[in-house]
Amino acid sequence: MRTDILPLCDQHYRTMEPALAPYNANYCIEFFRCTDKFCHRCFGERVGYITPQRGDAPALTPNQPACERHGRPMFIISLDRQRNHVTYACAEADCAERVVKT
């Protein structure tokens, strides 16, 4: 997982923080989680934005942008509230792919 990126939550547009979730004794799942106290949104480089449910497979967010070059979910890198623009970026290192949604 890249720790040099800080995605924004797709619901609150707050900065997300790196986190680890134990999967079993030898393996942890790395992801980013929203810093809002009551928000459960997460971003994973393979699944994109999700709200995890214990015991259920991740439900992918519909209409989430994906990088055309790498096919991976993109994360929110910035929000322009004046223009109502949300900019998504690819999580792949050295990829300059961006998508702007209004």
Rosetta blueprint (number, residue, H / E / L):
1 M L
2 R L
3 T L
4 D L
5 I L
6 L L
7 P L
8 L E
9 C L
10 D L
11 Q L
12 H L
13 Y L
14 R L
15 T E
16 M E
17 E E
18 P E
19 A E
20 L E
21 A E
22 P E
23 Y E
24 N E
25 A L
26 N L
27 Y E
28 C E
29 I E
30 E E
31 F E
32 F E
33 R E
34 C E
35 T L
36 D L
37 K L
38 F L
39 C L
40 H L
41 R L
42 C E
43 F E
44 G E
45 E L
46 R L
47 V L
48 G E
49 Y E
50 I E
51 T L
52 P L
53 Q L
54 R L
55 G L
56 D L
57 A L
58 P L
59 A L
60 L L
61 T L
62 P L
63 N L
64 Q L
65 P L
66 A E
67 C L
68 E L
69 R L
70 H L
71 G L
72 R L
73 P E
74 M E
75 F E
76 I E
77 I E
78 S E
79 L E
80 D E
81 R L
82 Q L
83 R L
84 N L
85 H E
86 V E
87 T E
88 Y E
89 A E
90 C E
91 A L
92 E L
93 A L
94 D L
95 C L
96 A L
97 E L
98 R E
99 V E
100 V E
101 K E
102 T L
